[in-house]
């Protein structure tokens, strides 16, 4: 992509953002405070991650990502 293509894509996304903010402001003013539907590809709800530590047994015989197995050396 050229710089001009990148700038055009940024402008389109900025215009989309401005449109979404204007729509949200209009909904808030009219009393429709429900958030707009999430864009496709995004999670619709939040996932709660517990604060409790993970069971160390889950990681038995697991390779360290990018480092290989614990008992072997990198080439």
Backbone as a printed PyTorch tensor [residue, N CA C, xyz], in Angstrom:
tensor([[[  0.8390,  -1.1870,   0.0000],
         [  0.0000,   0.0000,   0.0000],
         [  0.8780,   1.2440,   0.0000]],

        [[  0.4030,   2.2330,  -0.6870],
         [  1.1310,   3.4990,  -0.7100],
         [  0.6910,   4.3670,   0.4690]],

        [[  1.4160,   5.4240,   0.6750],
         [  1.0810,   6.3610,   1.7490],
         [ -0.2960,   6.9610,   1.5070]],

        [[ -0.6080,   7.2590,   0.2380],
         [ -1.9140,   7.8280,  -0.0860],
         [ -3.0370,   6.8370,   0.2460]],

        [[ -2.8210,   5.5450,  -0.0370],
         [ -3.8260,   4.5300,   0.3020],
         [ -4.0080,   4.4420,   1.8100]],

        [[ -2.8970,   4.4900,   2.5440],
         [ -2.9800,   4.4460,   4.0030],
         [ -3.7500,   5.6490,   4.5480]],

        [[ -3.4580,   6.8310,   4.0170],
         [ -4.1590,   8.0390,   4.4730],
         [ -5.6480,   7.9750,   4.1480]],

        [[ -5.9860,   7.4580,   2.9730],
         [ -7.3970,   7.3240,   2.5980],
         [ -8.1100,   6.3570,   3.5470]],

        [[ -7.4520,   5.2590,   3.9050],
         [ -8.0480,   4.3000,   4.8350],
         [ -8.2430,   4.9310,   6.2080]],

        [[ -7.2670,   5.7130,   6.6650],
         [ -7.3850,   6.3930,   7.9570],
         [ -8.5350,   7.3930,   7.9260]],

        [[ -8.6580,   8.1290,   6.8320],
         [ -9.7610,   9.0990,   6.7130],
         [-11.1180,   8.4020,   6.7690]],

        [[-11.2400,   7.2580,   6.0610],
         [-12.5070,   6.5170,   6.0880],
         [-12.8340,   6.0520,   7.4960]],

        [[-11.8350,   5.5260,   8.1900],
         [-12.0740,   5.0500,   9.5540],
         [-12.4050,   6.1930,  10.4980]],

        [[-11.7800,   7.3360,  10.3110],
         [-12.0950,   8.5070,  11.1270],
         [-13.5240,   8.9700,  10.8700]],

        [[-13.9400,   8.9520,   9.6090],
         [-15.3170,   9.3250,   9.2860],
         [-16.2980,   8.3350,   9.9020]],

        [[-15.9710,   7.0340,   9.8740],
         [-16.8180,   6.0310,  10.5170],
         [-16.9220,   6.2910,  12.0160]],

        [[-15.7960,   6.6290,  12.6320],
         [-15.7930,   6.9270,  14.0640],
         [-16.6430,   8.1520,  14.3660]],

        [[-16.4830,   9.1990,  13.5670],
         [-17.2820,  10.4130,  13.7730],
         [-18.7660,  10.1030,  13.6390]],

        [[-19.1330,   9.2880,  12.6530],
         [-20.5340,   8.9260,  12.4590],
         [-21.0650,   8.1450,  13.6630]],

        [[-20.2550,   7.2150,  14.1700],
         [-20.6740,   6.4120,  15.3230],
         [-20.8520,   7.2830,  16.5610]],

        [[-19.9400,   8.2200,  16.7890],
         [-20.0450,   9.1190,  17.9450],
         [-21.2830,  10.0000,  17.8140]],

        [[-21.5400,  10.5190,  16.6070],
         [-22.7390,  11.3400,  16.4010],
         [-24.0040,  10.5340,  16.6630]],

        [[-24.0300,   9.2870,  16.2140],
         [-25.1910,   8.4230,  16.4470],
         [-25.3740,   8.1640,  17.9430]],

        [[-24.2890,   7.9060,  18.6520],
         [-24.3700,   7.6770,  20.0900],
         [-24.8490,   8.9290,  20.8220]],

        [[-24.3350,  10.0880,  20.4370],
         [-24.7860,  11.3390,  21.0500],
         [-26.2750,  11.5610,  20.7980]],

        [[-26.7370,  11.2500,  19.5800],
         [-28.1550,  11.4090,  19.2600],
         [-29.0040,  10.4760,  20.1310]],

        [[-28.5400,   9.2480,  20.3210],
         [-29.2860,   8.2990,  21.1440],
         [-29.3410,   8.7440,  22.5980]],

        [[-28.2380,   9.2770,  23.1030],
         [-28.2060,   9.7340,  24.4970],
         [-29.1670,  10.9020,  24.6750]],

        [[-29.1540,  11.8430,  23.7260],
         [-30.0680,  12.9950,  23.8210],
         [-31.5280,  12.5610,  23.7660]],

        [[-31.8470,  11.5310,  22.9860],
         [-33.2410,  11.1150,  22.8450],
         [-33.6700,  10.1360,  23.9290]],

        [[-32.7530,   9.7580,  24.8300],
         [-33.1090,   8.8600,  25.9160],
         [-32.8480,   7.4090,  25.5950]],

        [[-32.3860,   7.0980,  24.4050],
         [-32.0390,   5.7210,  24.0550],
         [-30.5660,   5.5160,  24.4130]],

        [[-30.3160,   5.1430,  25.6550],
         [-28.9370,   5.0650,  26.1210],
         [-28.3010,   3.7030,  25.8800]],

        [[-29.0200,   2.7760,  25.2670],
         [-28.4330,   1.4690,  24.9830],
         [-27.2810,   1.6430,  24.0030]],

        [[-26.1570,   0.9950,  24.2790],
         [-25.0130,   1.1480,  23.3840],
         [-25.3010,   0.5140,  22.0260]],

        [[-24.6720,   1.0050,  20.9770],
         [-24.8760,   0.4110,  19.6630],
         [-24.3340,  -1.0100,  19.6300]],

        [[-24.8290,  -1.8000,  18.7060],
         [-24.3740,  -3.1850,  18.5680],
         [-22.8880,  -3.2020,  18.2490]],

        [[-22.1480,  -4.1670,  18.8070],
         [-20.7180,  -4.2260,  18.5200],
         [-20.4640,  -4.5310,  17.0450]],

        [[-19.3610,  -4.0290,  16.5420],
         [-18.9920,  -4.2860,  15.1520],
         [-18.7080,  -5.7670,  14.9740]],

        [[-18.8850,  -6.2440,  13.7530],
         [-18.6490,  -7.6600,  13.4960],
         [-17.2120,  -8.0220,  13.8310]],

        [[-17.0430,  -9.2200,  14.3770],
         [-15.7220,  -9.6850,  14.7380],
         [-15.3000,  -9.3160,  16.1530]],

        [[-16.1120,  -8.5590,  16.8320],
         [-15.7650,  -8.1750,  18.2000],
         [-16.6290,  -8.9570,  19.1800]],

        [[-16.0990,  -9.1640,  20.3440],
         [-16.8350,  -9.8980,  21.3720],
         [-18.0170,  -9.0660,  21.8460]],

        [[-19.1570,  -9.7170,  22.0290],
         [-20.3570,  -9.0220,  22.4590],
         [-20.4260,  -8.8770,  23.9730]],

        [[-19.6420,  -9.6720,  24.7090],
         [-19.6830,  -9.5790,  26.1580],
         [-18.2730,  -9.6970,  26.7160]],

        [[-18.1420,  -9.3000,  27.9640],
         [-16.8440,  -9.3550,  28.6240],
         [-16.6560, -10.7280,  29.2500]],

        [[-15.4250, -11.1660,  29.3450],
         [-15.0930, -12.4370,  29.9680],
         [-14.3730, -12.1350,  31.2720]],

        [[-14.8430, -12.7150,  32.3630],
         [-14.2280, -12.5130,  33.6620],
         [-13.1010, -13.5120,  33.8420]],

        [[-11.9320, -13.0240,  34.2020],
         [-10.7750, -13.8800,  34.4540],
         [-10.5580, -13.9040,  35.9580]],

        [[-10.5780, -15.0970,  36.5590],
         [-10.4540, -15.1640,  38.0190],
         [ -9.0730, -14.7440,  38.4970]],

        [[ -9.0270, -14.2190,  39.7360],
         [ -7.7640, -13.8090,  40.3410],
         [ -7.0100, -14.9820,  40.9520]],

        [[ -7.6950, -16.1070,  41.1400],
         [ -7.0620, -17.2730,  41.7550],
         [ -5.9470, -17.7990,  40.8530]],

        [[ -4.8620, -18.2740,  41.4490],
         [ -3.7630, -18.8080,  40.6230],
         [ -4.1980, -20.0790,  39.8990]],

        [[ -3.5880, -20.3140,  38.7440],
         [ -3.8840, -21.5200,  37.9840],
         [ -3.2320, -22.7270,  38.6410]],

        [[ -3.7980, -23.8790,  38.4080],
         [ -3.2180, -25.1240,  38.8910],
         [ -1.9190, -25.3800,  38.1260]],

        [[ -0.8090, -25.4990,  38.8450],
         [  0.4990, -25.6990,  38.2040],
         [  0.5410, -27.0060,  37.4190]],

        [[ -0.3030, -27.9570,  37.7630],
         [ -0.3510, -29.2270,  37.0460],
         [ -0.7730, -29.0820,  35.5920]],

        [[ -1.4380, -27.9920,  35.2660],
         [ -1.8510, -27.7560,  33.8810],
         [ -0.6410, -27.5870,  32.9720]],

        [[  0.4600, -27.1500,  33.5350],
         [  1.6140, -26.7750,  32.7200],
         [  2.6920, -27.8460,  32.6990]],

        [[  2.4130, -29.0240,  33.2160],
         [  3.3820, -30.1100,  33.1940],
         [  3.6260, -30.5400,  31.7520]],

        [[  4.8940, -30.7060,  31.3870],
         [  5.2970, -31.1480,  30.0390],
         [  4.8830, -30.1800,  28.9420]],

        [[  4.8040, -28.9140,  29.2500],
         [  4.4430, -27.9050,  28.2560],
         [  5.7110, -27.1770,  27.8120]],

        [[  5.8320, -26.9750,  26.5040],
         [  6.9790, -26.2290,  25.9810],
         [  6.7490, -24.7390,  26.1920]],

        [[  7.8220, -24.0030,  26.4440],
         [  7.7280, -22.5490,  26.5210],
         [  7.6390, -22.0310,  25.0970]],

        [[  6.6010, -21.2980,  24.7980],
         [  6.3970, -20.8160,  23.4410],
         [  7.5970, -19.9970,  22.9740]],

        [[  8.1400, -20.3800,  21.8560],
         [  9.2680, -19.6690,  21.2870],
         [ 10.6130, -20.0990,  21.8580]],

        [[ 10.6010, -20.8630,  22.9500],
         [ 11.8550, -21.2870,  23.5740],
         [ 12.1100, -22.7820,  23.4070]],

        [[ 11.0910, -23.5390,  23.0260],
         [ 11.2620, -24.9730,  22.8680],
         [ 11.0820, -25.7000,  24.1880]],

        [[ 11.4290, -26.9700,  24.1740],
         [ 11.2760, -27.7970,  25.3600],
         [ 12.3210, -27.4430,  26.4090]],

        [[ 11.9930, -27.6430,  27.6660],
         [ 12.8800, -27.2750,  28.7690],
         [ 14.1590, -28.1060,  28.8050]],

        [[ 14.0760, -29.3540,  28.3610],
         [ 15.2470, -30.2200,  28.4670],
         [ 16.1130, -30.2290,  27.2060]],

        [[ 15.8220, -29.3590,  26.2490],
         [ 16.6130, -29.2800,  25.0170],
         [ 17.1740, -27.8870,  24.8530]],

        [[ 18.2250, -27.7780,  24.0620],
         [ 18.8640, -26.4920,  23.8170],
         [ 18.4750, -25.9620,  22.4410]],

        [[ 18.4690, -24.6750,  22.3130],
         [ 18.1800, -24.0460,  21.0150],
         [ 19.3220, -24.3470,  20.0480]],

        [[ 19.0280, -24.4360,  18.7630],
         [ 20.0790, -24.7230,  17.7760],
         [ 21.1070, -23.6270,  17.6840]]])
